[in-house]
Amino acid sequence: MHEFSIAQNIIGIIAEQCVRSGHSQIGSVNLRIGRASGIMPDALIFAFDAIKADTIARDAMLNIEHVPVTGLCNDCGSAFTVEDKYILACPDCGSNSFRITAGREMDIIDMDVS
């Protein structure tokens, strides 16, 4: 489960930023995760909670904003949004010539510190 290594990286990044800005505690962390990112949000929250105990993020809550998959069809020009993790064809014309424009991201948006 790669969510544990992702959680470790998140804790490393937020702890470094927290200390760099002169704070000593993290209250919450806000993430944006795309549905097609391959990250399982529940597993990431579980991993984060399991490894945060001995860190500056020990009391932090992990909040996740889910980003749907959006794309642009190269054939019909349609911009589309789907809630599925995978898209095999344009939902409007059925073409398999499209590009994904959002839904693969995993971004740390911000955090509350004290």
C-alpha positions as CSV (number, residue, x, y, z in Angstrom):
1,M,0.0,0.0,0.0
2,H,1.8,3.1,-1.2
3,E,-0.4,5.4,0.8
4,F,2.0,4.9,3.8
5,S,4.9,6.3,1.9
6,I,2.7,9.2,0.6
7,A,1.6,9.9,4.2
8,Q,5.3,9.9,5.3
9,N,6.2,12.4,2.6
10,I,3.2,14.6,3.5
11,I,4.3,14.6,7.2
12,G,7.8,15.4,6.2
13,I,6.8,18.3,4.0
14,I,4.3,19.8,6.4
15,A,6.6,19.4,9.4
16,E,9.5,21.1,7.6
17,Q,7.2,24.0,6.5
18,C,5.7,24.3,10.0
19,V,9.1,24.5,11.7
20,R,10.5,26.9,9.0
21,S,7.6,29.3,9.7
22,G,8.3,29.2,13.4
23,H,5.3,27.1,14.5
24,S,5.3,24.1,16.7
25,Q,2.1,22.2,16.0
26,I,-0.1,21.3,13.1
27,G,-3.9,21.3,13.6
28,S,-5.0,20.2,10.1
29,V,-3.8,19.6,6.6
30,N,-5.9,20.2,3.5
31,L,-5.2,18.1,0.4
32,R,-6.7,18.0,-3.1
33,I,-6.6,14.5,-4.6
34,G,-7.8,13.6,-8.1
35,R,-10.0,10.5,-8.5
36,A,-7.6,9.2,-11.2
37,S,-4.5,9.7,-9.0
38,G,-4.4,6.1,-7.8
39,I,-4.5,7.2,-4.2
40,M,-7.1,5.7,-2.0
41,P,-8.2,8.5,0.3
42,D,-9.4,6.3,3.2
43,A,-6.1,4.4,3.1
44,L,-4.2,7.6,3.1
45,I,-6.1,8.9,6.1
46,F,-5.5,5.6,7.9
47,A,-1.8,5.7,7.1
48,F,-1.5,9.4,8.2
49,D,-3.2,8.7,11.5
50,A,-1.0,5.6,12.1
51,I,2.3,7.4,11.7
52,K,1.7,10.9,12.9
53,A,1.9,10.1,16.7
54,D,5.6,11.0,17.3
55,T,5.6,14.0,14.9
56,I,4.8,17.7,15.0
57,A,1.5,16.6,13.2
58,R,0.4,14.3,16.1
59,D,-2.9,16.2,16.5
60,A,-3.5,17.0,12.9
61,M,-6.6,16.1,10.9
62,L,-6.2,15.2,7.3
63,N,-8.9,16.8,5.1
64,I,-9.3,15.7,1.5
65,E,-11.0,17.5,-1.4
66,H,-11.8,15.0,-4.1
67,V,-11.2,16.3,-7.7
68,P,-13.3,14.6,-10.4
69,V,-11.7,13.5,-13.7
70,T,-12.1,16.1,-16.4
71,G,-11.0,16.0,-20.0
72,L,-11.2,17.5,-23.4
73,C,-12.1,15.4,-26.5
74,N,-9.8,15.8,-29.5
75,D,-12.6,14.8,-31.9
76,C,-15.7,16.6,-30.9
77,G,-14.1,19.3,-28.7
78,S,-16.3,18.5,-25.7
79,A,-15.1,19.3,-22.2
80,F,-16.3,16.7,-19.8
81,T,-16.3,15.7,-16.2
82,V,-16.9,12.2,-14.9
83,E,-16.9,10.8,-11.3
84,D,-15.3,7.6,-12.4
85,K,-11.7,6.8,-11.7
86,Y,-11.1,5.7,-15.3
87,I,-12.3,7.1,-18.6
88,L,-11.9,5.1,-21.8
89,A,-13.9,7.2,-24.2
90,C,-15.5,10.6,-24.5
91,P,-18.9,10.5,-22.8
92,D,-20.4,12.7,-25.6
93,C,-19.2,11.1,-28.8
94,G,-17.5,7.9,-27.8
95,S,-14.1,8.8,-29.2
96,N,-11.0,7.4,-27.5
97,S,-9.0,10.5,-28.5
98,F,-9.0,12.8,-25.5
99,R,-6.8,14.3,-22.9
100,I,-7.2,14.3,-19.2
101,T,-7.1,17.9,-17.8
102,A,-7.7,17.2,-14.1
103,G,-8.1,14.3,-11.8
104,R,-4.6,13.0,-11.4
105,E,-3.3,15.5,-8.9
106,M,-2.3,15.2,-5.3
107,D,-1.6,18.7,-3.8
108,I,-1.1,20.0,-0.3
109,I,-3.3,23.0,-0.3
110,D,-2.7,24.5,3.2
111,M,-2.5,23.7,6.8
112,D,-3.5,25.2,10.1
113,V,-0.6,25.7,12.5
114,S,0.0,27.1,16.0
